[in-house]
Each structure stands twice: as structure tokens, then as C-alpha cells.
Amino acid sequence: MAFRYTATVSRRSGVPIERLTEPSRLVLWLAANDLDPGREATPTDLDRALHLREAIYRAGAAVARSLTPTEEDVRTINEAAAAGRPVPAWESGQDRWRLTGPDHLTDALAVIAHDAIRALGGAPARVKTCEGPDCAGLFLDTSRGGSRRWCSMNTCGNKAKKSRMR
Ligand SMILES: [Zn+2]
């Protein structure tokens, strides 16, 4: 979830493409990821959400290189996690988040921050940046040997294979 969120900027090591170009796109992304904020977002919300996203990306890229993330990025992530009141719920056999605070957008960002903490703090050795051309996207390598190199076999993995064949 958190790394999927950082992928709303693609081609990070080339000419980056920003997908969250306006507040309404943030709301659409959250809703598509089962975190419907139930209200419109303001430009300030978008700033806050992008600030969190880039803190997660920088911290993840640092962890992927066995470096220590900056205190500021860690603080940004921890504060976002503490600001909301999402509650885990088991519904229809699935794990979900119930957004129960006074502001569901803050709750939604807290879920993303929570997920980032679990990935970066819980499985740092598995955090990697994609080796695909121009990508540098973050992913969690859950393969048994820990030898995955691309965020996705369908996109970056295929591109790398094709360019090797040429
Ligand atoms: Zn990639």
C-alpha cells in the first residue's frame, strides 16, 4: 500500500511523471485503495499527502541502500501515523481499515504511514528500489531467495528482458 502510493510518481530515475496533479486525484486514489476519505480534498491536503509520500519514498530509498533515513522523514511518517484513527477490521473474511477519526482523509494517510512503518521497520532487508530503466520504484521483495530486481515483472522486468535480447 505505502509503496503503491509512492508509485503515484513514476519514472523516478528518469523524467518523473506525477499522477496526483490535483486534490481530486488524491481522493480518487484513496477511494480506489479502499480508503475513501468521504470528502473533497483541498490543496493543503494534497500538499500534506505529497509531503508524506516523498518522506516515505526517501526513507525507503535510504533503507534499500542500508542507509539511515533522515530524522525529519522518520518524524513525518510517525506523525502521520499518529494523527489518524484507523481501526483494523475483519470484514467478509478480509482485513480492512475502518476510518473512525473526525477526518477520514487524515485516517487514510495514517493507514499509509502505518503500512510504511511496517515495511521499512519490519522488513528492511526486503525493501528495494527497482532496477528497471528510469523506474527506481520501491518494492518489497517477498521472493524466497530475495533476488527480485524489478517492481513488477509485467512492466520493468519485461522491459529489461527485451533490452537484453536486443
Ligand atoms: Zn520498476
Backbone and ligand atoms as CSV (ligand in chain L), in Angstrom:
chain,resi,resn,atom,element,x,y,z
A,1,MET,N,N,0.835,-1.217,0.000
A,1,MET,CA,C,0.000,0.000,0.000
A,1,MET,C,C,0.866,1.262,0.000
A,2,ALA,N,N,1.802,1.367,0.957
A,2,ALA,CA,C,2.645,2.575,1.042
A,2,ALA,C,C,3.525,2.704,-0.204
A,3,PHE,N,N,4.037,1.563,-0.681
A,3,PHE,CA,C,4.918,1.628,-1.847
A,3,PHE,C,C,4.104,1.865,-3.115
A,4,ARG,N,N,2.880,1.330,-3.128
A,4,ARG,CA,C,1.992,1.610,-4.257
A,4,ARG,C,C,1.695,3.116,-4.287
A,5,TYR,N,N,1.575,3.677,-3.117
A,5,TYR,CA,C,1.320,5.118,-3.022
A,5,TYR,C,C,2.522,5.916,-3.561
A,6,THR,N,N,3.743,5.487,-3.204
A,6,THR,CA,C,4.920,6.206,-3.723
A,6,THR,C,C,5.009,6.073,-5.251
A,7,ALA,N,N,4.360,5.038,-5.800
A,7,ALA,CA,C,4.386,4.839,-7.255
A,7,ALA,C,C,3.443,5.781,-7.989
A,8,THR,N,N,2.762,6.676,-7.264
A,8,THR,CA,C,1.960,7.690,-7.964
A,8,THR,C,C,2.874,8.731,-8.620
A,9,VAL,N,N,4.175,8.642,-8.352
A,9,VAL,CA,C,5.167,9.252,-9.237
A,9,VAL,C,C,5.885,8.102,-9.919
A,10,SER,N,N,5.859,8.072,-11.243
A,10,SER,CA,C,6.573,7.002,-11.935
A,10,SER,C,C,7.816,7.581,-12.614
A,11,ARG,N,N,8.644,6.692,-13.094
A,11,ARG,CA,C,9.913,7.061,-13.753
A,11,ARG,C,C,10.751,7.995,-12.879
A,12,ARG,N,N,10.927,7.608,-11.646
A,12,ARG,CA,C,11.618,8.484,-10.699
A,12,ARG,C,C,13.083,8.707,-11.053
A,13,SER,N,N,13.726,7.753,-11.698
A,13,SER,CA,C,15.134,7.976,-12.035
A,13,SER,C,C,15.296,8.490,-13.471
A,14,GLY,N,N,14.165,8.792,-14.125
A,14,GLY,CA,C,14.234,9.404,-15.448
A,14,GLY,C,C,13.629,10.790,-15.360
A,15,VAL,N,N,12.629,11.049,-16.196
A,15,VAL,CA,C,11.856,12.284,-16.072
A,15,VAL,C,C,10.575,11.902,-15.343
A,16,PRO,N,N,10.476,12.247,-14.063
A,16,PRO,CA,C,9.354,11.756,-13.257
A,16,PRO,C,C,7.989,12.215,-13.779
A,17,ILE,N,N,7.018,11.321,-13.652
A,17,ILE,CA,C,5.650,11.660,-14.043
A,17,ILE,C,C,4.784,11.652,-12.790
A,18,GLU,N,N,4.210,12.802,-12.473
A,18,GLU,CA,C,3.351,12.965,-11.290
A,18,GLU,C,C,1.906,12.636,-11.656
A,19,ARG,N,N,1.294,11.709,-10.892
A,19,ARG,CA,C,-0.106,11.372,-11.181
A,19,ARG,C,C,-1.075,12.160,-10.295
A,20,LEU,N,N,-0.623,12.551,-9.112
A,20,LEU,CA,C,-1.516,13.288,-8.203
A,20,LEU,C,C,-1.364,14.787,-8.467
A,21,THR,N,N,-1.855,15.207,-9.622
A,21,THR,CA,C,-1.645,16.584,-10.046
A,21,THR,C,C,-2.658,17.546,-9.445
A,22,GLU,N,N,-3.746,17.012,-8.892
A,22,GLU,CA,C,-4.706,17.887,-8.226
A,22,GLU,C,C,-5.404,17.129,-7.095
A,23,PRO,N,N,-5.991,17.901,-6.152
A,23,PRO,CA,C,-6.573,17.260,-4.965
A,23,PRO,C,C,-7.571,16.148,-5.295
A,24,SER,N,N,-8.359,16.318,-6.361
A,24,SER,CA,C,-9.373,15.305,-6.670
A,24,SER,C,C,-8.724,13.961,-7.023
A,25,ARG,N,N,-7.526,14.016,-7.568
A,25,ARG,CA,C,-6.848,12.763,-7.918
A,25,ARG,C,C,-6.391,12.003,-6.679
A,26,LEU,N,N,-6.060,12.746,-5.640
A,26,LEU,CA,C,-5.713,12.103,-4.369
A,26,LEU,C,C,-6.922,11.338,-3.835
A,27,VAL,N,N,-8.084,11.985,-3.867
A,27,VAL,CA,C,-9.310,11.349,-3.373
A,27,VAL,C,C,-9.617,10.091,-4.181
A,28,LEU,N,N,-9.453,10.171,-5.504
A,28,LEU,CA,C,-9.719,9.006,-6.361
A,28,LEU,C,C,-8.766,7.856,-6.021
A,29,TRP,N,N,-7.500,8.212,-5.808
A,29,TRP,CA,C,-6.514,7.157,-5.495
A,29,TRP,C,C,-6.867,6.480,-4.178
A,30,LEU,N,N,-7.186,7.287,-3.176
A,30,LEU,CA,C,-7.519,6.730,-1.858
A,30,LEU,C,C,-8.754,5.837,-1.946
A,31,ALA,N,N,-9.773,6.323,-2.656
A,31,ALA,CA,C,-11.009,5.550,-2.784
A,31,ALA,C,C,-10.740,4.222,-3.497
A,32,ALA,N,N,-9.888,4.264,-4.520
A,32,ALA,CA,C,-9.570,3.040,-5.268
A,32,ALA,C,C,-8.782,2.056,-4.416
A,33,ASN,N,N,-8.185,2.556,-3.349
A,33,ASN,CA,C,-7.417,1.687,-2.463
A,33,ASN,C,C,-8.133,1.443,-1.138
A,34,ASP,N,N,-9.474,1.519,-1.197
A,34,ASP,CA,C,-10.306,1.159,-0.059
A,34,ASP,C,C,-10.134,2.110,1.131
A,35,LEU,N,N,-9.748,3.356,0.843
A,35,LEU,CA,C,-9.552,4.353,1.905
A,35,LEU,C,C,-10.318,5.630,1.555
A,36,ASP,N,N,-11.580,5.470,1.194
A,36,ASP,CA,C,-12.388,6.607,0.759
A,36,ASP,C,C,-12.471,7.669,1.862
A,37,PRO,N,N,-11.934,8.873,1.597
A,37,PRO,CA,C,-11.950,9.891,2.652
A,37,PRO,C,C,-13.335,10.507,2.877
A,38,GLY,N,N,-14.272,10.266,1.981
A,38,GLY,CA,C,-15.638,10.745,2.177
A,38,GLY,C,C,-15.796,12.252,2.091
A,39,ARG,N,N,-14.804,12.913,1.545
A,39,ARG,CA,C,-14.943,14.348,1.341
A,39,ARG,C,C,-13.975,14.777,0.247
A,40,GLU,N,N,-14.141,15.999,-0.220
A,40,GLU,CA,C,-13.200,16.559,-1.186
A,40,GLU,C,C,-11.882,16.847,-0.479
A,41,ALA,N,N,-10.791,16.865,-1.246
A,41,ALA,CA,C,-9.506,17.263,-0.677
A,41,ALA,C,C,-9.228,18.710,-1.075
A,42,THR,N,N,-8.513,19.404,-0.213
A,42,THR,CA,C,-8.104,20.781,-0.507
A,42,THR,C,C,-6.654,20.761,-1.006
A,43,PRO,N,N,-6.185,21.869,-1.577
A,43,PRO,CA,C,-4.774,21.929,-1.958
A,43,PRO,C,C,-3.842,21.684,-0.770
A,44,THR,N,N,-4.249,22.126,0.436
A,44,THR,CA,C,-3.439,21.880,1.636
A,44,THR,C,C,-3.363,20.384,1.937
A,45,ASP,N,N,-4.495,19.683,1.768
A,45,ASP,CA,C,-4.490,18.226,1.959
A,45,ASP,C,C,-3.514,17.571,0.996
A,46,LEU,N,N,-3.558,18.028,-0.251
A,46,LEU,CA,C,-2.679,17.430,-1.262
A,46,LEU,C,C,-1.209,17.659,-0.886
A,47,ASP,N,N,-0.893,18.873,-0.449
A,47,ASP,CA,C,0.490,19.177,-0.014
A,47,ASP,C,C,0.927,18.213,1.093
A,48,ARG,N,N,0.047,18.031,2.062
A,48,ARG,CA,C,0.324,17.166,3.203
A,48,ARG,C,C,0.535,15.724,2.726
A,49,ALA,N,N,-0.338,15.297,1.816
A,49,ALA,CA,C,-0.271,13.918,1.320
A,49,ALA,C,C,1.006,13.691,0.507
A,50,LEU,N,N,1.406,14.687,-0.275
A,50,LEU,CA,C,2.616,14.539,-1.087
A,50,LEU,C,C,3.865,14.625,-0.212
A,51,HIS,N,N,3.791,15.443,0.827
A,51,HIS,CA,C,4.896,15.541,1.783
A,51,HIS,C,C,5.143,14.166,2.429
A,52,LEU,N,N,4.057,13.517,2.839
A,52,LEU,CA,C,4.169,12.177,3.414
A,52,LEU,C,C,4.719,11.194,2.383
A,53,ARG,N,N,4.176,11.261,1.166
A,53,ARG,CA,C,4.603,10.322,0.118
A,53,ARG,C,C,6.107,10.421,-0.137
A,54,GLU,N,N,6.606,11.647,-0.237
A,54,GLU,CA,C,8.031,11.804,-0.542
A,54,GLU,C,C,8.903,11.418,0.651
A,55,ALA,N,N,8.394,11.628,1.874
A,55,ALA,CA,C,9.136,11.169,3.056
A,55,ALA,C,C,9.259,9.643,3.025
A,56,ILE,N,N,8.163,8.971,2.661
A,56,ILE,CA,C,8.187,7.506,2.584
A,56,ILE,C,C,9.162,7.065,1.487
A,57,TYR,N,N,9.096,7.752,0.355
A,57,TYR,CA,C,9.986,7.348,-0.739
A,57,TYR,C,C,11.461,7.519,-0.344
A,58,ARG,N,N,11.795,8.709,0.183
A,58,ARG,CA,C,13.198,8.954,0.561
A,58,ARG,C,C,13.661,7.970,1.635
A,59,ALA,N,N,12.795,7.737,2.629
A,59,ALA,CA,C,13.162,6.802,3.704
A,59,ALA,C,C,13.343,5.394,3.128
A,60,GLY,N,N,12.448,5.003,2.229
A,60,GLY,CA,C,12.537,3.674,1.608
A,60,GLY,C,C,13.786,3.527,0.760
A,61,ALA,N,N,14.107,4.562,-0.008
A,61,ALA,CA,C,15.299,4.509,-0.850
A,61,ALA,C,C,16.549,4.422,0.019
A,62,ALA,N,N,16.527,5.092,1.169
A,62,ALA,CA,C,17.665,5.013,2.096
A,62,ALA,C,C,17.776,3.590,2.653
A,63,VAL,N,N,16.647,3.053,3.129
A,63,VAL,CA,C,16.655,1.700,3.702
A,63,VAL,C,C,17.139,0.677,2.662
A,64,ALA,N,N,16.704,0.865,1.411
A,64,ALA,CA,C,17.105,-0.060,0.338
A,64,ALA,C,C,18.619,-0.068,0.151
A,65,ARG,N,N,19.256,1.044,0.487
A,65,ARG,CA,C,20.726,1.125,0.368
A,65,ARG,C,C,21.407,0.915,1.717
A,66,SER,N,N,20.675,0.382,2.681
A,66,SER,CA,C,21.209,0.167,4.042
A,66,SER,C,C,21.713,1.455,4.673
A,67,LEU,N,N,21.073,2.580,4.312
A,67,LEU,CA,C,21.414,3.864,4.929
A,67,LEU,C,C,20.341,4.221,5.954
A,68,THR,N,N,20.654,5.170,6.822
A,68,THR,CA,C,19.692,5.615,7.822
A,68,THR,C,C,18.869,6.755,7.239
A,69,PRO,N,N,17.531,6.645,7.270
A,69,PRO,CA,C,16.692,7.741,6.786
A,69,PRO,C,C,16.884,8.987,7.644
A,70,THR,N,N,16.555,10.150,7.111
A,70,THR,CA,C,16.722,11.369,7.898
A,70,THR,C,C,15.693,11.387,9.026
A,71,GLU,N,N,16.066,12.078,10.107
A,71,GLU,CA,C,15.152,12.206,11.249
A,71,GLU,C,C,13.855,12.880,10.830
A,72,GLU,N,N,13.965,13.850,9.930
A,72,GLU,CA,C,12.780,14.592,9.508
A,72,GLU,C,C,11.792,13.675,8.784
A,73,ASP,N,N,12.297,12.820,7.889
A,73,ASP,CA,C,11.401,11.911,7.170
A,73,ASP,C,C,10.764,10.907,8.126
A,74,VAL,N,N,11.545,10.421,9.068
A,74,VAL,CA,C,11.004,9.473,10.051
A,74,VAL,C,C,9.910,10.163,10.872
A,75,ARG,N,N,10.174,11.424,11.257
A,75,ARG,CA,C,9.189,12.162,12.043
A,75,ARG,C,C,7.903,12.366,11.242
A,76,THR,N,N,8.046,12.741,9.970
A,76,THR,CA,C,6.870,12.953,9.113
A,76,THR,C,C,5.996,11.697,9.070
A,77,ILE,N,N,6.634,10.554,8.906
A,77,ILE,CA,C,5.893,9.287,8.810
A,77,ILE,C,C,5.237,8.950,10.158
A,78,ASN,N,N,5.993,9.093,11.227
A,78,ASN,CA,C,5.441,8.775,12.552
A,78,ASN,C,C,4.281,9.703,12.921
A,79,GLU,N,N,4.430,10.976,12.581
A,79,GLU,CA,C,3.360,11.927,12.913
A,79,GLU,C,C,2.090,11.640,12.117
A,80,ALA,N,N,2.271,11.259,10.836
A,80,ALA,CA,C,1.094,10.935,10.013
A,80,ALA,C,C,0.397,9.698,10.566
A,81,ALA,N,N,1.183,8.735,11.036
A,81,ALA,CA,C,0.595,7.505,11.592
A,81,ALA,C,C,-0.183,7.813,12.869
A,82,ALA,N,N,0.347,8.750,13.663
A,82,ALA,CA,C,-0.280,9.059,14.956
A,82,ALA,C,C,-1.484,9.986,14.810
A,83,ALA,N,N,-1.579,10.680,13.672
A,83,ALA,CA,C,-2.612,11.718,13.525
A,83,ALA,C,C,-4.004,11.148,13.277
A,84,GLY,N,N,-4.084,9.936,12.733
A,84,GLY,CA,C,-5.389,9.387,12.371
A,84,GLY,C,C,-5.876,8.344,13.347
A,85,ARG,N,N,-7.115,7.906,13.123
A,85,ARG,CA,C,-7.666,6.847,13.975
A,85,ARG,C,C,-8.245,5.714,13.120
A,86,PRO,N,N,-7.392,5.108,12.278
A,86,PRO,CA,C,-7.894,3.947,11.538
A,86,PRO,C,C,-7.896,2.729,12.452
A,87,VAL,N,N,-8.888,1.892,12.291
A,87,VAL,CA,C,-9.006,0.700,13.131
A,87,VAL,C,C,-9.070,-0.519,12.225
A,88,PRO,N,N,-8.213,-1.519,12.489
A,88,PRO,CA,C,-8.282,-2.715,11.654
A,88,PRO,C,C,-9.591,-3.463,11.891
A,89,ALA,N,N,-10.132,-4.001,10.820
A,89,ALA,CA,C,-11.389,-4.731,10.956
A,89,ALA,C,C,-11.353,-5.955,10.045
A,90,TRP,N,N,-11.944,-7.028,10.546
A,90,TRP,CA,C,-12.051,-8.261,9.754
A,90,TRP,C,C,-13.460,-8.283,9.198
A,91,GLU,N,N,-13.589,-8.063,7.906
A,91,GLU,CA,C,-14.915,-7.949,7.298
A,91,GLU,C,C,-15.011,-8.855,6.080
A,92,SER,N,N,-16.056,-9.653,6.050
A,92,SER,CA,C,-16.287,-10.589,4.942
A,92,SER,C,C,-15.033,-11.412,4.647
A,93,GLY,N,N,-14.345,-11.809,5.702
A,93,GLY,CA,C,-13.170,-12.662,5.539
A,93,GLY,C,C,-11.913,-11.927,5.135
A,94,GLN,N,N,-11.973,-10.606,5.049
A,94,GLN,CA,C,-10.804,-9.840,4.621
A,94,GLN,C,C,-10.364,-8.845,5.686
A,95,ASP,N,N,-9.079,-8.493,5.645
A,95,ASP,CA,C,-8.632,-7.451,6.569
A,95,ASP,C,C,-8.800,-6.092,5.905
A,96,ARG,N,N,-9.431,-5.200,6.618
A,96,ARG,CA,C,-9.706,-3.867,6.097
A,96,ARG,C,C,-9.385,-2.828,7.159
A,97,TRP,N,N,-9.507,-1.572,6.776
A,97,TRP,CA,C,-9.362,-0.479,7.738
A,97,TRP,C,C,-10.674,0.261,7.842
A,98,ARG,N,N,-11.121,0.479,9.066
A,98,ARG,CA,C,-12.258,1.383,9.295
A,98,ARG,C,C,-11.682,2.731,9.694
A,99,LEU,N,N,-12.138,3.768,9.005
A,99,LEU,CA,C,-11.658,5.115,9.301
A,99,LEU,C,C,-12.620,5.715,10.311
A,100,THR,N,N,-12.160,5.920,11.538
A,100,THR,CA,C,-13.088,6.265,12.619
A,100,THR,C,C,-12.824,7.644,13.237
A,101,GLY,N,N,-11.786,8.350,12.766
A,101,GLY,CA,C,-11.479,9.658,13.343
A,101,GLY,C,C,-12.403,10.731,12.808
A,102,PRO,N,N,-12.255,11.956,13.306
A,102,PRO,CA,C,-13.110,13.061,12.842
A,102,PRO,C,C,-12.837,13.420,11.376
A,103,ASP,N,N,-11.653,13.103,10.875
A,103,ASP,CA,C,-11.346,13.418,9.478
A,103,ASP,C,C,-10.792,12.170,8.782
A,104,HIS,N,N,-11.571,11.621,7.859
A,104,HIS,CA,C,-11.199,10.342,7.252
A,104,HIS,C,C,-9.998,10.458,6.322
A,105,LEU,N,N,-9.734,11.656,5.819
A,105,LEU,CA,C,-8.536,11.818,4.991
A,105,LEU,C,C,-7.276,11.662,5.854
A,106,THR,N,N,-7.311,12.242,7.036
A,106,THR,CA,C,-6.200,12.061,7.986
A,106,THR,C,C,-6.059,10.583,8.359
A,107,ASP,N,N,-7.190,9.907,8.545
A,107,ASP,CA,C,-7.167,8.463,8.846
A,107,ASP,C,C,-6.530,7.682,7.704
A,108,ALA,N,N,-6.893,8.054,6.472
A,108,ALA,CA,C,-6.381,7.337,5.299
A,108,ALA,C,C,-4.863,7.495,5.201
A,109,LEU,N,N,-4.368,8.708,5.428
A,109,LEU,CA,C,-2.918,8.932,5.387
A,109,LEU,C,C,-2.240,8.173,6.524
A,110,ALA,N,N,-2.925,8.039,7.654
A,110,ALA,CA,C,-2.370,7.274,8.777
A,110,ALA,C,C,-2.197,5.798,8.397
A,111,VAL,N,N,-3.151,5.272,7.624
A,111,VAL,CA,C,-3.042,3.874,7.175
A,111,VAL,C,C,-1.796,3.704,6.303
A,112,ILE,N,N,-1.586,4.655,5.407
A,112,ILE,CA,C,-0.415,4.590,4.518
A,112,ILE,C,C,0.873,4.678,5.339
A,113,ALA,N,N,0.899,5.595,6.299
A,113,ALA,CA,C,2.084,5.753,7.143
A,113,ALA,C,C,2.327,4.475,7.961
A,114,HIS,N,N,1.259,3.922,8.493
A,114,HIS,CA,C,1.335,2.672,9.264
A,114,HIS,C,C,1.937,1.559,8.408
A,115,ASP,N,N,1.469,1.467,7.169
A,115,ASP,CA,C,1.981,0.437,6.267
A,115,ASP,C,C,3.466,0.665,5.959
A,116,ALA,N,N,3.843,1.930,5.802
A,116,ALA,CA,C,5.254,2.258,5.549
A,116,ALA,C,C,6.112,1.823,6.735
A,117,ILE,N,N,5.628,2.081,7.943
A,117,ILE,CA,C,6.380,1.714,9.152
A,117,ILE,C,C,6.574,0.204,9.221
A,118,ARG,N,N,5.509,-0.521,8.912
A,118,ARG,CA,C,5.610,-1.986,8.955
A,118,ARG,C,C,6.615,-2.505,7.934
A,119,ALA,N,N,6.615,-1.921,6.740
A,119,ALA,CA,C,7.533,-2.391,5.691
A,119,ALA,C,C,8.964,-1.966,5.989
A,120,LEU,N,N,9.162,-0.675,6.301
A,120,LEU,CA,C,10.522,-0.145,6.453
A,120,LEU,C,C,11.151,-0.614,7.757
A,121,GLY,N,N,10.345,-0.667,8.811
A,121,GLY,CA,C,10.869,-1.081,10.107
A,121,GLY,C,C,10.802,-2.588,10.300
A,122,GLY,N,N,9.814,-3.220,9.657
A,122,GLY,CA,C,9.588,-4.640,9.904
A,122,GLY,C,C,10.359,-5.566,8.994
A,123,ALA,N,N,10.644,-5.115,7.774
A,123,ALA,CA,C,11.337,-5.994,6.820
A,123,ALA,C,C,12.344,-5.194,6.004
A,124,PRO,N,N,13.245,-4.448,6.681
A,124,PRO,CA,C,14.137,-3.545,5.948
A,124,PRO,C,C,15.005,-4.249,4.904
A,125,ALA,N,N,15.365,-5.503,5.172
A,125,ALA,CA,C,16.236,-6.210,4.226
A,125,ALA,C,C,15.511,-6.511,2.919
A,126,ARG,N,N,14.169,-6.447,2.956
A,126,ARG,CA,C,13.404,-6.779,1.749
A,126,ARG,C,C,12.987,-5.550,0.945
A,127,VAL,N,N,13.289,-4.377,1.480
A,127,VAL,CA,C,12.938,-3.138,0.779
A,127,VAL,C,C,13.968,-2.892,-0.317
A,128,LYS,N,N,13.487,-2.694,-1.533
A,128,LYS,CA,C,14.399,-2.488,-2.663
A,128,LYS,C,C,13.883,-1.391,-3.579
A,129,THR,N,N,14.795,-0.845,-4.384
A,129,THR,CA,C,14.377,0.044,-5.457
A,129,THR,C,C,14.535,-0.711,-6.770
A,130,CYS,N,N,13.570,-0.503,-7.653
A,130,CYS,CA,C,13.515,-1.223,-8.926
A,130,CYS,C,C,14.694,-0.853,-9.817
A,131,GLU,N,N,15.245,-1.872,-10.494
A,131,GLU,CA,C,16.369,-1.639,-11.403
A,131,GLU,C,C,15.910,-1.359,-12.831
A,132,GLY,N,N,14.586,-1.292,-13.030
A,132,GLY,CA,C,14.062,-1.038,-14.372
A,132,GLY,C,C,14.518,0.316,-14.884
A,133,PRO,N,N,14.563,0.463,-16.225
A,133,PRO,CA,C,15.010,1.721,-16.807
A,133,PRO,C,C,14.157,2.898,-16.321
A,134,ASP,N,N,14.769,3.905,-15.751
A,134,ASP,CA,C,14.085,5.121,-15.280
A,134,ASP,C,C,13.139,4.919,-14.101
A,135,CYS,N,N,13.006,3.702,-13.556
A,135,CYS,CA,C,11.922,3.457,-12.591
A,135,CYS,C,C,12.301,3.872,-11.173
A,136,ALA,N,N,13.204,3.106,-10.537
A,136,ALA,CA,C,13.611,3.370,-9.143
A,136,ALA,C,C,12.439,3.313,-8.171
A,137,GLY,N,N,11.349,2.624,-8.549
A,137,GLY,CA,C,10.198,2.472,-7.657
A,137,GLY,C,C,10.540,1.551,-6.496
A,138,LEU,N,N,9.891,1.789,-5.355
A,138,LEU,CA,C,10.130,0.947,-4.182
A,138,LEU,C,C,9.286,-0.315,-4.273
A,139,PHE,N,N,9.832,-1.422,-3.825
A,139,PHE,CA,C,9.014,-2.630,-3.669
A,139,PHE,C,C,9.562,-3.478,-2.535
A,140,LEU,N,N,8.705,-4.372,-2.068
A,140,LEU,CA,C,9.077,-5.295,-1.006
A,140,LEU,C,C,9.354,-6.640,-1.681
A,141,ASP,N,N,10.581,-7.100,-1.581
A,141,ASP,CA,C,10.959,-8.352,-2.224
A,141,ASP,C,C,10.553,-9.515,-1.332
A,142,THR,N,N,9.447,-10.165,-1.681
A,142,THR,CA,C,8.968,-11.277,-0.862
A,142,THR,C,C,9.355,-12.623,-1.478
A,143,SER,N,N,10.197,-12.594,-2.510
A,143,SER,CA,C,10.629,-13.859,-3.121
A,143,SER,C,C,11.500,-14.625,-2.112
A,144,ARG,N,N,11.542,-15.936,-2.238
A,144,ARG,CA,C,12.219,-16.747,-1.232
A,144,ARG,C,C,13.717,-16.441,-1.184
A,145,GLY,N,N,14.317,-16.324,-2.356
A,145,GLY,CA,C,15.752,-16.073,-2.389
A,145,GLY,C,C,16.118,-14.610,-2.193
A,146,GLY,N,N,15.106,-13.742,-2.203
A,146,GLY,CA,C,15.369,-12.311,-2.065
A,146,GLY,C,C,16.163,-11.751,-3.234
A,147,SER,N,N,15.859,-12.252,-4.436
A,147,SER,CA,C,16.667,-11.844,-5.587
A,147,SER,C,C,15.858,-11.067,-6.624
A,148,ARG,N,N,14.688,-10.575,-6.222
A,148,ARG,CA,C,13.860,-9.828,-7.172
A,148,ARG,C,C,14.515,-8.494,-7.478
A,149,ARG,N,N,14.460,-8.051,-8.727
A,149,ARG,CA,C,15.139,-6.819,-9.126
A,149,ARG,C,C,14.187,-5.737,-9.622
A,150,TRP,N,N,12.932,-6.139,-9.921
A,150,TRP,CA,C,12.016,-5.175,-10.529
A,150,TRP,C,C,10.731,-5.017,-9.718
A,151,CYS,N,N,10.159,-3.815,-9.781
A,151,CYS,CA,C,8.914,-3.570,-9.063
A,151,CYS,C,C,7.815,-4.482,-9.579
A,152,SER,N,N,7.846,-4.742,-10.888
A,152,SER,CA,C,6.835,-5.601,-11.481
A,152,SER,C,C,7.423,-6.324,-12.680
A,153,MET,N,N,7.138,-7.612,-12.756
A,153,MET,CA,C,7.621,-8.403,-13.891
A,153,MET,C,C,6.923,-7.931,-15.170
A,154,ASN,N,N,5.652,-7.510,-15.038
A,154,ASN,CA,C,4.868,-7.133,-16.229
A,154,ASN,C,C,5.390,-5.879,-16.891
A,155,THR,N,N,5.916,-4.964,-16.098
A,155,THR,CA,C,6.383,-3.705,-16.695
A,155,THR,C,C,7.907,-3.698,-16.770
A,156,CYS,N,N,8.560,-3.360,-15.686
A,156,CYS,CA,C,10.019,-3.174,-15.693
A,156,CYS,C,C,10.777,-4.462,-16.003
A,157,GLY,N,N,10.325,-5.595,-15.478
A,157,GLY,CA,C,11.002,-6.867,-15.719
A,157,GLY,C,C,11.015,-7.212,-17.195
A,158,ASN,N,N,9.872,-7.022,-17.834
A,158,ASN,CA,C,9.769,-7.310,-19.270
A,158,ASN,C,C,10.632,-6.395,-20.110
A,159,LYS,N,N,10.629,-5.106,-19.740
A,159,LYS,CA,C,11.443,-4.133,-20.487
A,159,LYS,C,C,12.913,-4.520,-20.414
A,160,ALA,N,N,13.362,-4.902,-19.219
A,160,ALA,CA,C,14.766,-5.263,-19.037
A,160,ALA,C,C,15.108,-6.504,-19.859
A,161,LYS,N,N,14.183,-7.479,-19.872
A,161,LYS,CA,C,14.414,-8.710,-20.649
A,161,LYS,C,C,14.532,-8.401,-22.136
A,162,LYS,N,N,13.593,-7.548,-22.606
A,162,LYS,CA,C,13.579,-7.230,-24.027
A,162,LYS,C,C,14.862,-6.519,-24.441
A,163,SER,N,N,15.325,-5.569,-23.593
A,163,SER,CA,C,16.513,-4.823,-23.980
A,163,SER,C,C,17.757,-5.734,-23.938
A,164,ARG,N,N,17.712,-6.782,-23.095
A,164,ARG,CA,C,18.824,-7.738,-23.072
A,164,ARG,C,C,18.852,-8.584,-24.349
A,165,MET,N,N,17.662,-8.894,-24.868
A,165,MET,CA,C,17.583,-9.740,-26.061
A,165,MET,C,C,18.068,-9.013,-27.306
A,166,ARG,N,N,17.933,-7.665,-27.290
A,166,ARG,CA,C,18.324,-6.902,-28.468
A,166,ARG,C,C,19.825,-6.891,-28.697
L,1,ZN,ZN,ZN,10.070,-0.658,-11.859
